[in-house]
Amino acid sequence: MTELPPSTLQHLLAQIGQQDFKAFERVYRHYHDRVFAFVLHMHADRADGEEITNDVFLTLAKNPMAYQGHARFSTWLLGIAKNKVFDRMRQRGRHVRTESVDENTWCAMADASGDVVTQALRHEKSLALDHCRDQLPLEQKQALYLAYYIDASVEVIAAEQQCPTGTVKSRLFNARQSMRRCLERWQGGVTP
């Protein structure tokens, strides 16, 4: 995703400060998916993810001029999102919620070809990935997200996480190892 041009962004933020809903809607539509994907990656719960994402944009709406331009706007929004995820995890004591799949969900998952088995396997894989990712420390989750979803370089991740590049490499290595071990346990029927 591309950033809005700085002049356009500053104009929109000023309009948001004057309660212009259309300006807010434009920023929201442009950045929502990136923020939501980041929150899901960090927290792995769709309901909380939507709520946290909305909190991020509510924070923006309340004080749009808090953005000072020291980093990319999306990086600033993801920083707010990270703090909101931390807050939610502190509130809930880092409890991992699991979801049961009811008949309506199965019907919604079924594709036009009627291959319910394939859809069920995809859903199971998604649950496993979400579960294992949720077990990672937040710094590792953030590094994984930036590396594999945003395709950020180690240097960019280091700047975002305010740490040396060696620390980022270590976080990514440890995250991959933890994910591998967790997925192996999951496949063996053990969910930590």
GIPEQUI-V846431 format. One record per pair of residues at least 6 apart in sequence whose C-alpha atoms are under 8 Angstrom apart, sorted by the first residue. I is the first residue (numbers start at 1). GAP is how many residues later the second one is. D is the distance in Angstrom with one decimal. If there is no record, write none. Layout:
i->I gap->GAP d->D
i->I gap->GAP d->D
This chain:
i->1 gap->33 d->7.9
i->3 gap->69 d->7.7
i->3 gap->70 d->7.3
i->3 gap->71 d->7.1
i->12 gap->11 d->5.3
i->12 gap->12 d->7.2
i->12 gap->15 d->7.5
i->13 gap->10 d->7.5
i->13 gap->11 d->7.7
i->13 gap->51 d->5.4
i->13 gap->52 d->6.5
i->14 gap->50 d->7.3
i->14 gap->51 d->7.1
i->15 gap->8 d->6.1
i->15 gap->9 d->7.9
i->16 gap->7 d->5.8
i->16 gap->8 d->5.6
i->16 gap->45 d->6.5
i->16 gap->48 d->6.5
i->17 gap->44 d->7.3
i->17 gap->45 d->7.7
i->17 gap->46 d->6.9
i->17 gap->47 d->5.9
i->17 gap->48 d->7.1
i->24 gap->37 d->7.1
i->28 gap->29 d->7.0
i->31 gap->43 d->7.1
i->32 gap->21 d->7.5
i->35 gap->18 d->6.4
i->35 gap->39 d->8.0
i->35 gap->42 d->7.1
i->35 gap->43 d->6.2
i->35 gap->46 d->7.0
i->36 gap->13 d->6.4
i->36 gap->14 d->6.8
i->36 gap->17 d->5.6
i->38 gap->40 d->7.2
i->38 gap->43 d->7.8
i->38 gap->104 d->7.9
i->38 gap->107 d->6.7
i->39 gap->10 d->5.6
i->39 gap->13 d->7.3
i->39 gap->14 d->6.9
i->39 gap->42 d->6.5
i->39 gap->43 d->7.3
i->39 gap->46 d->7.0
i->40 gap->6 d->6.5
i->40 gap->9 d->5.5
i->41 gap->89 d->7.7
i->41 gap->92 d->7.4
i->41 gap->93 d->8.0
i->41 gap->100 d->6.9
i->41 gap->101 d->7.8
i->41 gap->104 d->6.6
i->42 gap->40 d->7.8
i->42 gap->43 d->7.2
i->42 gap->91 d->7.7
i->42 gap->92 d->6.9
i->42 gap->96 d->6.7
i->42 gap->99 d->5.7
i->42 gap->100 d->6.6
i->43 gap->6 d->7.0
i->43 gap->42 d->6.7
i->43 gap->91 d->6.1
i->44 gap->86 d->5.4
i->44 gap->87 d->7.3
i->44 gap->89 d->7.6
i->44 gap->90 d->6.2
i->45 gap->52 d->7.5
i->52 gap->29 d->7.1
i->52 gap->32 d->6.3
i->52 gap->33 d->6.9
i->53 gap->28 d->6.9
i->55 gap->29 d->7.6
i->56 gap->21 d->7.1
i->56 gap->24 d->6.2
i->56 gap->25 d->5.8
i->56 gap->28 d->7.3
i->60 gap->6 d->8.0
i->67 gap->6 d->7.4
i->67 gap->9 d->7.3
i->75 gap->85 d->7.5
i->89 gap->6 d->7.6
i->96 gap->35 d->7.6
i->96 gap->38 d->7.4
i->106 gap->10 d->8.0
i->106 gap->14 d->7.7
i->109 gap->7 d->7.7
i->109 gap->10 d->6.2
i->109 gap->11 d->7.7
i->110 gap->6 d->5.3
i->110 gap->9 d->6.1
i->111 gap->8 d->7.2
i->128 gap->55 d->6.7
i->128 gap->58 d->6.7
i->129 gap->50 d->7.9
i->129 gap->54 d->7.3
i->132 gap->46 d->7.9
i->132 gap->47 d->5.8
i->132 gap->50 d->5.7
i->132 gap->51 d->6.7
i->133 gap->8 d->6.8
i->133 gap->46 d->6.7
i->134 gap->7 d->7.9
i->136 gap->39 d->6.8
i->136 gap->42 d->7.4
i->136 gap->43 d->8.0
i->139 gap->22 d->7.8
i->139 gap->32 d->7.4
i->140 gap->31 d->5.3
i->140 gap->32 d->6.4
i->140 gap->34 d->7.8
i->140 gap->35 d->5.7
i->141 gap->34 d->7.5
i->143 gap->14 d->6.4
i->143 gap->25 d->6.9
i->143 gap->28 d->7.0
i->143 gap->29 d->6.4
i->144 gap->28 d->6.3
i->144 gap->31 d->7.4
i->146 gap->6 d->5.4
i->146 gap->11 d->6.6
i->147 gap->6 d->6.6
i->147 gap->7 d->7.4
i->147 gap->10 d->7.4
i->154 gap->11 d->6.0
i->154 gap->14 d->6.5
i->154 gap->15 d->7.1
i->155 gap->10 d->6.0
i->157 gap->8 d->7.8
i->157 gap->11 d->6.9
i->158 gap->6 d->5.7
i->158 gap->7 d->5.3
i->158 gap->9 d->7.8
i->158 gap->10 d->6.0
i->182 gap->9 d->7.9
i->182 gap->10 d->7.8
i->185 gap->6 d->6.5
i->185 gap->7 d->7.8
